[in-house]
């Protein structure tokens, strides 16, 4: 199954994806009601950790997909898929906002790694977009393992730079 086939499948029968994206902010809302002022304690902290990752991973993927489709594929914004390109970002923002009302993100385990991942991925996409627009490097004549080594090297350099800048 290709990614396009998966997107077509979710668009043709969106019941599961709608249930998932309604359950996340609803659970965050209920947790903020029942655990008011106790978000920093262990059982609530673990629930919030799960909710953050369950909302942020599809949201980050949707942001990356949107950046790719709009910058590299030049897809018109009116052709955006609501279930795979818009809804995950909206639900991520809503869920994180609801969680933030009850607990500081610094107290949620793993949140710092998630925000670091997002910044690194966006930095790599920005570098790739600049290289694409400058037409300096043509990857077509290079063997695939060289391209892979270049991408891994760029990822390591950006990761090292991000640690130096944000540490």
C-alpha positions, 0 to 999 in steps of 0.5 A: 500500500502506498501513501497515496492509497492510504490517504484515499482509504482514509478519505473514503471511509473516515470513521476511524480517523474522525473517532481518533481525532475527536477522542484526543481533545475530548480526553485532554479536556476530560483529563483537565477537568478531573485532574485540575491542578494535578497535572504534574502528578504521576498518573496524569503526567503519563496520560498527558504524555500519551496524549501529547505524542498521540496528537503531535506525531500525526500533526507533525507528519501533516505539517511535513506533508503540507510543507512538502506538497506546497513547496516541492509539488506546488499543490494548490491549497484548495486541493488539501485533504481535510482528513490528512492535511488539516485535521491533524494539525488542528487537533494537535493544536487544540490538544496541546492547548488543552493540556497546557492549561493544566500542566507545563510542557516541561513536566511532561516526559519526552516533550522536549525531544518532540519539539526538537524533532520538529525543529530538526525536520523543518530545518532539513526541509528548509535546506532541501527546499533551498537546494531544490530552488538553487538547482546546485545539486543534481541527485540524479547522477549520484548513486543512492547510497551517496544521497543517503550518506549526504542526507544523514550527514546533513541531519547530523550537522543540523542536529549538532547545530540545534543542540549548540543553539538551543542548549 
